[in-house]
């Protein structure tokens, strides 16, 4: 299961090759993966806010930053309530590695080239995360509260994906 | 002068009474990135309570700019319904969230 997520995530982030096999994720691992995905999008948003001069891109990035922070705050409150410690795992590590590479790639771009690359990646990233949530993470989650939060995240990130597609359409 | 003052007071009370008798209050709940059901019947002067149950900030923003209600996470805000007409609205932070108010004359 995790292997599928990793491959999809790597492909979506423009990488290929290494994939990590593992068993179905546990709740502490799922919490870590979901939190990591949120942090990755916050970092991407911060980069876009700093680099872009396009009002639509900056507004979208600010929204991503605000929404993902809100969801991650909720996730932290939940793991504290459940007395669960999120557990680092190969999927989180692969996501972080791919995200760091993507940030470095985007750092070399400017102007419209950066804007297009950022928003295209936002579409791909949200699509990947949404697929992972619906096909792997939500079905594997054992705790009802965690499952509900992931479901809430999926609803939000589906809206983000549509929003990103709308913004991306202007760059075609 | 005294008569005029009484007349004004009486008129104000009648007006207040008539508004109170006809105005209705409705609640539209925002939940799971969606606007809940919109009242089937709305008239000018009715009030709408926009109730955001999500953990995210939303807004109820009219496309014609007649209202723009900010709704921080887990908050609510009340507005008075304006003139008759059809008003499309959306969340300016999450443009996929949309709805329409149909306001008919009393």
Interface residues (C-beta under 8 A of the other chain):
Chain A: X63 X66 X67 X70 X71 X74 X152 X155 X156 X158 X159 X162 X163 X166
Chain B: X32 X33 X55 X56 X57 X73 X93 X94 X95 X96 X97
